[in-house]
């Protein structure tokens, strides 16, 4: 844990809430993940349009895309508090 993150953790009454600095970092990280996810989608589409598509490369890109999707979901869940219904 970074020094600033520890200070933020100790300062807040609810340790689950994030400091603004952490939220901003997570927002930037989320934007990066989403951009990479879109880029992979474009790359998969381009590879699929070839006369002889490289199916192994397409599968690798699809797996990476799934990993990114999972990371996006984890990051979004850190940004949004749990709501008890």
TIVO-2410 file (N, C-alpha, C; in nm, 3 decimals):
# residues 85
REC num residu      c1      c2      c3 atome chaine
REC   1      X   0.084  -0.117   0.000     N      A
REC   1      X   0.000   0.000   0.000    CA      A
REC   1      X   0.089   0.123   0.000     C      A
REC   2      X   0.056   0.220  -0.083     N      A
REC   2      X   0.132   0.343  -0.090    CA      A
REC   2      X   0.114   0.423   0.038     C      A
REC   3      X   0.211   0.509   0.066     N      A
REC   3      X   0.207   0.590   0.187    CA      A
REC   3      X   0.081   0.677   0.189     C      A
REC   4      X   0.050   0.740   0.078     N      A
REC   4      X  -0.069   0.825   0.071    CA      A
REC   4      X  -0.197   0.745   0.087     C      A
REC   5      X  -0.198   0.624   0.032     N      A
REC   5      X  -0.316   0.539   0.043    CA      A
REC   5      X  -0.337   0.498   0.188     C      A
REC   6      X  -0.228   0.471   0.260     N      A
REC   6      X  -0.239   0.434   0.400    CA      A
REC   6      X  -0.294   0.551   0.481     C      A
REC   7      X  -0.244   0.672   0.452     N      A
REC   7      X  -0.292   0.791   0.521    CA      A
REC   7      X  -0.440   0.811   0.494     C      A
REC   8      X  -0.480   0.794   0.370     N      A
REC   8      X  -0.620   0.809   0.332    CA      A
REC   8      X  -0.705   0.705   0.404     C      A
REC   9      X  -0.654   0.584   0.411     N      A
REC   9      X  -0.726   0.474   0.476    CA      A
REC   9      X  -0.746   0.505   0.623     C      A
REC  10      X  -0.644   0.558   0.689     N      A
REC  10      X  -0.652   0.585   0.832    CA      A
REC  10      X  -0.737   0.710   0.861     C      A
REC  11      X  -0.743   0.801   0.767     N      A
REC  11      X  -0.813   0.927   0.786    CA      A
REC  11      X  -0.963   0.914   0.774     C      A
REC  12      X  -1.009   0.826   0.687     N      A
REC  12      X  -1.151   0.819   0.658    CA      A
REC  12      X  -1.223   0.738   0.765     C      A
REC  13      X  -1.342   0.782   0.805     N      A
REC  13      X  -1.417   0.707   0.904    CA      A
REC  13      X  -1.461   0.571   0.852     C      A
REC  14      X  -1.487   0.561   0.724     N      A
REC  14      X  -1.526   0.436   0.662    CA      A
REC  14      X  -1.412   0.391   0.572     C      A
REC  15      X  -1.336   0.287   0.611     N      A
REC  15      X  -1.221   0.245   0.530    CA      A
REC  15      X  -1.257   0.201   0.389     C      A
REC  16      X  -1.385   0.166   0.367     N      A
REC  16      X  -1.426   0.122   0.233    CA      A
REC  16      X  -1.436   0.239   0.136     C      A
REC  17      X  -1.454   0.361   0.189     N      A
REC  17      X  -1.463   0.475   0.099    CA      A
REC  17      X  -1.323   0.513   0.049     C      A
REC  18      X  -1.317   0.563  -0.071     N      A
REC  18      X  -1.190   0.596  -0.133    CA      A
REC  18      X  -1.165   0.746  -0.128     C      A
REC  19      X  -1.039   0.784  -0.115     N      A
REC  19      X  -1.003   0.926  -0.123    CA      A
REC  19      X  -1.018   0.972  -0.267     C      A
REC  20      X  -1.027   1.100  -0.285     N      A
REC  20      X  -1.044   1.156  -0.418    CA      A
REC  20      X  -0.927   1.117  -0.509     C      A
REC  21      X  -0.806   1.122  -0.457     N      A
REC  21      X  -0.689   1.088  -0.536    CA      A
REC  21      X  -0.698   0.943  -0.587     C      A
REC  22      X  -0.740   0.853  -0.500     N      A
REC  22      X  -0.753   0.713  -0.541    CA      A
REC  22      X  -0.864   0.697  -0.643     C      A
REC  23      X  -0.974   0.769  -0.624     N      A
REC  23      X  -1.084   0.762  -0.720    CA      A
REC  23      X  -1.039   0.810  -0.857     C      A
REC  24      X  -0.963   0.918  -0.859     N      A
REC  24      X  -0.913   0.971  -0.987    CA      A
REC  24      X  -0.821   0.871  -1.055     C      A
REC  25      X  -0.733   0.807  -0.977     N      A
REC  25      X  -0.644   0.706  -1.034    CA      A
REC  25      X  -0.723   0.588  -1.089     C      A
REC  26      X  -0.824   0.546  -1.015     N      A
REC  26      X  -0.906   0.435  -1.062    CA      A
REC  26      X  -0.984   0.473  -1.187     C      A
REC  27      X  -1.033   0.598  -1.194     N      A
REC  27      X  -1.104   0.645  -1.313    CA      A
REC  27      X  -1.012   0.643  -1.435     C      A
REC  28      X  -0.888   0.689  -1.416     N      A
REC  28      X  -0.792   0.688  -1.527    CA      A
REC  28      X  -0.759   0.546  -1.569     C      A
REC  29      X  -0.739   0.459  -1.470     N      A
REC  29      X  -0.710   0.318  -1.498    CA      A
REC  29      X  -0.827   0.254  -1.573     C      A
REC  30      X  -0.949   0.285  -1.531     N      A
REC  30      X  -1.068   0.232  -1.596    CA      A
REC  30      X  -1.078   0.280  -1.741     C      A
REC  31      X  -1.049   0.406  -1.763     N      A
REC  31      X  -1.052   0.460  -1.900    CA      A
REC  31      X  -0.948   0.391  -1.987     C      A
REC  32      X  -0.830   0.363  -1.931     N      A
REC  32      X  -0.725   0.292  -2.005    CA      A
REC  32      X  -0.769   0.151  -2.040     C      A
REC  33      X  -0.830   0.083  -1.943     N      A
REC  33      X  -0.879  -0.053  -1.967    CA      A
REC  33      X  -0.986  -0.055  -2.076     C      A
REC  34      X  -1.078   0.039  -2.069     N      A
REC  34      X  -1.186   0.044  -2.168    CA      A
REC  34      X  -1.132   0.074  -2.308     C      A
REC  35      X  -1.031   0.161  -2.315     N      A
REC  35      X  -0.971   0.193  -2.445    CA      A
REC  35      X  -0.901   0.070  -2.503     C      A
REC  36      X  -0.829  -0.002  -2.419     N      A
REC  36      X  -0.762  -0.123  -2.466    CA      A
REC  36      X  -0.864  -0.228  -2.509     C      A
REC  37      X  -0.976  -0.237  -2.436     N      A
REC  37      X  -1.082  -0.331  -2.471    CA      A
REC  37      X  -1.140  -0.299  -2.609     C      A
REC  38      X  -1.163  -0.169  -2.635     N      A
REC  38      X  -1.213  -0.126  -2.767    CA      A
REC  38      X  -1.111  -0.156  -2.876     C      A
REC  39      X  -0.983  -0.130  -2.847     N      A
REC  39      X  -0.877  -0.156  -2.945    CA      A
REC  39      X  -0.870  -0.305  -2.980     C      A
REC  40      X  -0.885  -0.390  -2.879     N      A
REC  40      X  -0.884  -0.534  -2.905    CA      A
REC  40      X  -1.003  -0.573  -2.991     C      A
REC  41      X  -1.117  -0.513  -2.966     N      A
REC  41      X  -1.235  -0.541  -3.046    CA      A
REC  41      X  -1.210  -0.505  -3.192     C      A
REC  42      X  -1.147  -0.390  -3.214     N      A
REC  42      X  -1.114  -0.348  -3.351    CA      A
REC  42      X  -1.012  -0.444  -3.416     C      A
REC  43      X  -0.913  -0.486  -3.337     N      A
REC  43      X  -0.811  -0.577  -3.390    CA      A
REC  43      X  -0.872  -0.712  -3.425     C      A
REC  44      X  -0.962  -0.762  -3.341     N      A
REC  44      X  -1.029  -0.890  -3.368    CA      A
REC  44      X  -1.112  -0.878  -3.495     C      A
REC  45      X  -1.181  -0.768  -3.508     N      A
REC  45      X  -1.263  -0.747  -3.627    CA      A
REC  45      X  -1.176  -0.741  -3.753     C      A
REC  46      X  -1.064  -0.671  -3.745     N      A
REC  46      X  -0.974  -0.660  -3.861    CA      A
REC  46      X  -0.914  -0.795  -3.898     C      A
REC  47      X  -0.873  -0.872  -3.797     N      A
REC  47      X  -0.817  -1.005  -3.825    CA      A
REC  47      X  -0.922  -1.099  -3.886     C      A
REC  48      X  -1.046  -1.082  -3.843     N      A
REC  48      X  -1.154  -1.168  -3.894    CA      A
REC  48      X  -1.187  -1.138  -4.039     C      A
REC  49      X  -1.158  -1.015  -4.086     N      A
REC  49      X  -1.190  -0.975  -4.222    CA      A
REC  49      X  -1.088  -1.023  -4.325     C      A
REC  50      X  -0.975  -1.074  -4.277     N      A
REC  50      X  -0.872  -1.122  -4.370    CA      A
REC  50      X  -0.922  -1.244  -4.447     C      A
REC  51      X  -0.868  -1.265  -4.567     N      A
REC  51      X  -0.908  -1.383  -4.645    CA      A
REC  51      X  -0.880  -1.514  -4.571     C      A
REC  52      X  -0.766  -1.520  -4.503     N      A
REC  52      X  -0.734  -1.638  -4.422    CA      A
REC  52      X  -0.705  -1.588  -4.280     C      A
REC  53      X  -0.808  -1.583  -4.195     N      A
REC  53      X  -0.789  -1.529  -4.060    CA      A
REC  53      X  -0.699  -1.619  -3.975     C      A
REC  54      X  -0.616  -1.558  -3.894     N      A
REC  54      X  -0.530  -1.630  -3.801    CA      A
REC  54      X  -0.611  -1.659  -3.675     C      A
REC  55      X  -0.671  -1.778  -3.671     N      A
REC  55      X  -0.762  -1.813  -3.563    CA      A
REC  55      X  -0.693  -1.821  -3.427     C      A
REC  56      X  -0.568  -1.860  -3.426     N      A
REC  56      X  -0.495  -1.867  -3.299    CA      A
REC  56      X  -0.476  -1.727  -3.243     C      A
REC  57      X  -0.436  -1.633  -3.327     N      A
REC  57      X  -0.419  -1.495  -3.283    CA      A
REC  57      X  -0.553  -1.436  -3.238     C      A
REC  58      X  -0.659  -1.465  -3.309     N      A
REC  58      X  -0.792  -1.416  -3.272    CA      A
REC  58      X  -0.832  -1.470  -3.135     C      A
REC  59      X  -0.807  -1.598  -3.111     N      A
REC  59      X  -0.840  -1.658  -2.981    CA      A
REC  59      X  -0.760  -1.592  -2.868     C      A
REC  60      X  -0.633  -1.564  -2.893     N      A
REC  60      X  -0.550  -1.498  -2.792    CA      A
REC  60      X  -0.605  -1.359  -2.759     C      A
REC  61      X  -0.643  -1.286  -2.863     N      A
REC  61      X  -0.699  -1.153  -2.842    CA      A
REC  61      X  -0.832  -1.158  -2.767     C      A
REC  62      X  -0.914  -1.258  -2.799     N      A
REC  62      X  -1.042  -1.274  -2.730    CA      A
REC  62      X  -1.021  -1.307  -2.582     C      A
REC  63      X  -0.922  -1.390  -2.552     N      A
REC  63      X  -0.892  -1.421  -2.412    CA      A
REC  63      X  -0.845  -1.297  -2.338     C      A
REC  64      X  -0.759  -1.218  -2.403     N      A
REC  64      X  -0.712  -1.094  -2.341    CA      A
REC  64      X  -0.829  -0.999  -2.319     C      A
REC  65      X  -0.921  -0.996  -2.413     N      A
REC  65      X  -1.039  -0.911  -2.401    CA      A
REC  65      X  -1.125  -0.953  -2.281     C      A
REC  66      X  -1.139  -1.082  -2.258     N      A
REC  66      X  -1.213  -1.132  -2.142    CA      A
REC  66      X  -1.145  -1.094  -2.011     C      A
REC  67      X  -1.013  -1.104  -2.009     N      A
REC  67      X  -0.938  -1.065  -1.889    CA      A
REC  67      X  -0.959  -0.916  -1.861     C      A
REC  68      X  -0.956  -0.836  -1.966     N      A
REC  68      X  -0.980  -0.692  -1.951    CA      A
REC  68      X  -1.121  -0.665  -1.900     C      A
REC  69      X  -1.218  -0.737  -1.953     N      A
REC  69      X  -1.356  -0.718  -1.909    CA      A
REC  69      X  -1.368  -0.746  -1.759     C      A
REC  70      X  -1.305  -0.854  -1.713     N      A
REC  70      X  -1.308  -0.886  -1.571    CA      A
REC  70      X  -1.241  -0.777  -1.488     C      A
REC  71      X  -1.131  -0.724  -1.537     N      A
REC  71      X  -1.061  -0.616  -1.466    CA      A
REC  71      X  -1.144  -0.488  -1.464     C      A
REC  72      X  -1.215  -0.462  -1.572     N      A
REC  72      X  -1.304  -0.345  -1.578    CA      A
REC  72      X  -1.414  -0.359  -1.473     C      A
REC  73      X  -1.472  -0.477  -1.464     N      A
REC  73      X  -1.579  -0.501  -1.366    CA      A
REC  73      X  -1.526  -0.485  -1.224     C      A
REC  74      X  -1.407  -0.539  -1.196     N      A
REC  74      X  -1.348  -0.524  -1.062    CA      A
REC  74      X  -1.321  -0.378  -1.029     C      A
REC  75      X  -1.269  -0.304  -1.126     N      A
REC  75      X  -1.238  -0.163  -1.104    CA      A
REC  75      X  -1.366  -0.082  -1.083     C      A
REC  76      X  -1.468  -0.109  -1.163     N      A
REC  76      X  -1.595  -0.038  -1.146    CA      A
REC  76      X  -1.657  -0.069  -1.010     C      A
REC  77      X  -1.643  -0.191  -0.963     N      A
REC  77      X  -1.700  -0.225  -0.832    CA      A
REC  77      X  -1.626  -0.155  -0.720     C      A
REC  78      X  -1.498  -0.126  -0.739     N      A
REC  78      X  -1.423  -0.049  -0.638    CA      A
REC  78      X  -1.467   0.096  -0.637     C      A
REC  79      X  -1.508   0.148  -0.753     N      A
REC  79      X  -1.550   0.286  -0.761    CA      A
REC  79      X  -1.693   0.308  -0.709     C      A
REC  80      X  -1.779   0.210  -0.731     N      A
REC  80      X  -1.918   0.222  -0.689    CA      A
REC  80      X  -1.939   0.151  -0.557     C      A
REC  81      X  -1.993   0.219  -0.458     N      A
REC  81      X  -2.015   0.153  -0.329    CA      A
REC  81      X  -2.125   0.048  -0.339     C      A
REC  82      X  -2.115  -0.051  -0.254     N      A
REC  82      X  -2.221  -0.153  -0.248    CA      A
REC  82      X  -2.347  -0.090  -0.190     C      A
REC  83      X  -2.459  -0.118  -0.255     N      A
REC  83      X  -2.586  -0.067  -0.207    CA      A
REC  83      X  -2.668  -0.185  -0.157     C      A
REC  84      X  -2.702  -0.178  -0.031     N      A
REC  84      X  -2.782  -0.285   0.027    CA      A
REC  84      X  -2.929  -0.256  -0.003     C      A
REC  85      X  -2.992  -0.348  -0.076     N      A
REC  85      X  -3.131  -0.326  -0.115    CA      A
REC  85      X  -3.225  -0.395  -0.019     C      A
***
